[in-house]
Amino acid sequence: MTRIGLAPVLGYLILEEDFNVALGVFALAGLTDLLDGFIARNWANQKSALGSALDPLADKVLISILYVSLTYADLIPVPLTYMIISRDVMLIAAVFYVRYRTLPTPRTLAKYFNPCYATARLKPTFISKVNTAVQLILVAASLAAPVFNYADSIYLQILWCCTAFTTAASAYSYYHYGRKTVQVIKGK
């Protein structure tokens, strides 16, 4: 929930060109993500269906707002942001479709939107995990660019290309492996 709450704050800070504070808030968001993952892995009683649904949602919200605002600030190119958001929209649509297909009848809106009633689990591909890391590295590098005065660096442009490559590879991996990335939970 902290990352979801910090996302619009980060967007606002970027639009106001307060990159020093935005970099600090982004680091705080990253720390909360690491802490959340550590707690979920080490204390089984702290895992929840709601938490496992909110974690990827928080990632998508944070990345979308950051990429749109960094693109508005001319720190990330428009085509790259379009590519990233298009991939995420397609993944979300696929998740909604899988949710509908795996929900037993009678299908109700209450059941459909109840995160505690899990019917399927998406298993991210390896390249998708790499892609998320590369996207977040690009965000950090782009936020730091105006602070440390390297916005026109060739290395930042190379990172744009790497991010585009991993985003395309990740989208392809979900298309190619399709059903293998979805684990249907029996007994619901």
Secondary structure as a PSIPRED ss2 file (coil, helix, strand):
# PSIPRED VFORMAT (PSIPRED V4.0)

   1 M C   1.000  0.000  0.000
   2 T H   0.000  1.000  0.000
   3 R H   0.000  1.000  0.000
   4 I H   0.000  1.000  0.000
   5 G H   0.000  1.000  0.000
   6 L H   0.000  1.000  0.000
   7 A H   0.000  1.000  0.000
   8 P H   0.000  1.000  0.000
   9 V H   0.000  1.000  0.000
  10 L H   0.000  1.000  0.000
  11 G H   0.000  1.000  0.000
  12 Y H   0.000  1.000  0.000
  13 L H   0.000  1.000  0.000
  14 I H   0.000  1.000  0.000
  15 L H   0.000  1.000  0.000
  16 E C   1.000  0.000  0.000
  17 E C   1.000  0.000  0.000
  18 D C   1.000  0.000  0.000
  19 F H   0.000  1.000  0.000
  20 N H   0.000  1.000  0.000
  21 V H   0.000  1.000  0.000
  22 A H   0.000  1.000  0.000
  23 L H   0.000  1.000  0.000
  24 G H   0.000  1.000  0.000
  25 V H   0.000  1.000  0.000
  26 F H   0.000  1.000  0.000
  27 A H   0.000  1.000  0.000
  28 L H   0.000  1.000  0.000
  29 A H   0.000  1.000  0.000
  30 G H   0.000  1.000  0.000
  31 L H   0.000  1.000  0.000
  32 T H   0.000  1.000  0.000
  33 D H   0.000  1.000  0.000
  34 L H   0.000  1.000  0.000
  35 L H   0.000  1.000  0.000
  36 D H   0.000  1.000  0.000
  37 G H   0.000  1.000  0.000
  38 F H   0.000  1.000  0.000
  39 I H   0.000  1.000  0.000
  40 A H   0.000  1.000  0.000
  41 R H   0.000  1.000  0.000
  42 N H   0.000  1.000  0.000
  43 W C   1.000  0.000  0.000
  44 A H   0.000  1.000  0.000
  45 N H   0.000  1.000  0.000
  46 Q H   0.000  1.000  0.000
  47 K C   1.000  0.000  0.000
  48 S C   1.000  0.000  0.000
  49 A H   0.000  1.000  0.000
  50 L H   0.000  1.000  0.000
  51 G H   0.000  1.000  0.000
  52 S H   0.000  1.000  0.000
  53 A H   0.000  1.000  0.000
  54 L H   0.000  1.000  0.000
  55 D H   0.000  1.000  0.000
  56 P H   0.000  1.000  0.000
  57 L H   0.000  1.000  0.000
  58 A H   0.000  1.000  0.000
  59 D H   0.000  1.000  0.000
  60 K H   0.000  1.000  0.000
  61 V H   0.000  1.000  0.000
  62 L H   0.000  1.000  0.000
  63 I H   0.000  1.000  0.000
  64 S H   0.000  1.000  0.000
  65 I H   0.000  1.000  0.000
  66 L H   0.000  1.000  0.000
  67 Y H   0.000  1.000  0.000
  68 V H   0.000  1.000  0.000
  69 S H   0.000  1.000  0.000
  70 L H   0.000  1.000  0.000
  71 T H   0.000  1.000  0.000
  72 Y H   0.000  1.000  0.000
  73 A C   1.000  0.000  0.000
  74 D C   1.000  0.000  0.000
  75 L C   1.000  0.000  0.000
  76 I C   1.000  0.000  0.000
  77 P C   1.000  0.000  0.000
  78 V H   0.000  1.000  0.000
  79 P H   0.000  1.000  0.000
  80 L H   0.000  1.000  0.000
  81 T H   0.000  1.000  0.000
  82 Y H   0.000  1.000  0.000
  83 M H   0.000  1.000  0.000
  84 I H   0.000  1.000  0.000
  85 I H   0.000  1.000  0.000
  86 S H   0.000  1.000  0.000
  87 R H   0.000  1.000  0.000
  88 D H   0.000  1.000  0.000
  89 V H   0.000  1.000  0.000
  90 M H   0.000  1.000  0.000
  91 L H   0.000  1.000  0.000
  92 I H   0.000  1.000  0.000
  93 A H   0.000  1.000  0.000
  94 A H   0.000  1.000  0.000
  95 V H   0.000  1.000  0.000
  96 F H   0.000  1.000  0.000
  97 Y H   0.000  1.000  0.000
  98 V H   0.000  1.000  0.000
  99 R H   0.000  1.000  0.000
 100 Y H   0.000  1.000  0.000
 101 R H   0.000  1.000  0.000
 102 T H   0.000  1.000  0.000
 103 L C   1.000  0.000  0.000
 104 P C   1.000  0.000  0.000
 105 T C   1.000  0.000  0.000
 106 P C   1.000  0.000  0.000
 107 R C   1.000  0.000  0.000
 108 T C   1.000  0.000  0.000
 109 L H   0.000  1.000  0.000
 110 A H   0.000  1.000  0.000
 111 K H   0.000  1.000  0.000
 112 Y H   0.000  1.000  0.000
 113 F C   1.000  0.000  0.000
 114 N C   1.000  0.000  0.000
 115 P C   1.000  0.000  0.000
 116 C C   1.000  0.000  0.000
 117 Y C   1.000  0.000  0.000
 118 A C   1.000  0.000  0.000
 119 T C   1.000  0.000  0.000
 120 A E   0.000  0.000  1.000
 121 R E   0.000  0.000  1.000
 122 L E   0.000  0.000  1.000
 123 K C   1.000  0.000  0.000
 124 P C   1.000  0.000  0.000
 125 T C   1.000  0.000  0.000
 126 F H   0.000  1.000  0.000
 127 I H   0.000  1.000  0.000
 128 S H   0.000  1.000  0.000
 129 K H   0.000  1.000  0.000
 130 V H   0.000  1.000  0.000
 131 N H   0.000  1.000  0.000
 132 T H   0.000  1.000  0.000
 133 A H   0.000  1.000  0.000
 134 V H   0.000  1.000  0.000
 135 Q H   0.000  1.000  0.000
 136 L H   0.000  1.000  0.000
 137 I H   0.000  1.000  0.000
 138 L H   0.000  1.000  0.000
 139 V H   0.000  1.000  0.000
 140 A H   0.000  1.000  0.000
 141 A H   0.000  1.000  0.000
 142 S H   0.000  1.000  0.000
 143 L H   0.000  1.000  0.000
 144 A H   0.000  1.000  0.000
 145 A H   0.000  1.000  0.000
 146 P H   0.000  1.000  0.000
 147 V H   0.000  1.000  0.000
 148 F H   0.000  1.000  0.000
 149 N C   1.000  0.000  0.000
 150 Y C   1.000  0.000  0.000
 151 A C   1.000  0.000  0.000
 152 D C   1.000  0.000  0.000
 153 S C   1.000  0.000  0.000
 154 I H   0.000  1.000  0.000
 155 Y H   0.000  1.000  0.000
 156 L H   0.000  1.000  0.000
 157 Q H   0.000  1.000  0.000
 158 I H   0.000  1.000  0.000
 159 L H   0.000  1.000  0.000
 160 W H   0.000  1.000  0.000
 161 C H   0.000  1.000  0.000
 162 C H   0.000  1.000  0.000
 163 T H   0.000  1.000  0.000
 164 A H   0.000  1.000  0.000
 165 F H   0.000  1.000  0.000
 166 T H   0.000  1.000  0.000
 167 T H   0.000  1.000  0.000
 168 A H   0.000  1.000  0.000
 169 A H   0.000  1.000  0.000
 170 S H   0.000  1.000  0.000
 171 A H   0.000  1.000  0.000
 172 Y H   0.000  1.000  0.000
 173 S H   0.000  1.000  0.000
 174 Y H   0.000  1.000  0.000
 175 Y H   0.000  1.000  0.000
 176 H H   0.000  1.000  0.000
 177 Y H   0.000  1.000  0.000
 178 G H   0.000  1.000  0.000
 179 R H   0.000  1.000  0.000
 180 K H   0.000  1.000  0.000
 181 T H   0.000  1.000  0.000
 182 V E   0.000  0.000  1.000
 183 Q E   0.000  0.000  1.000
 184 V E   0.000  0.000  1.000
 185 I C   1.000  0.000  0.000
 186 K C   1.000  0.000  0.000
 187 G C   1.000  0.000  0.000
 188 K C   1.000  0.000  0.000
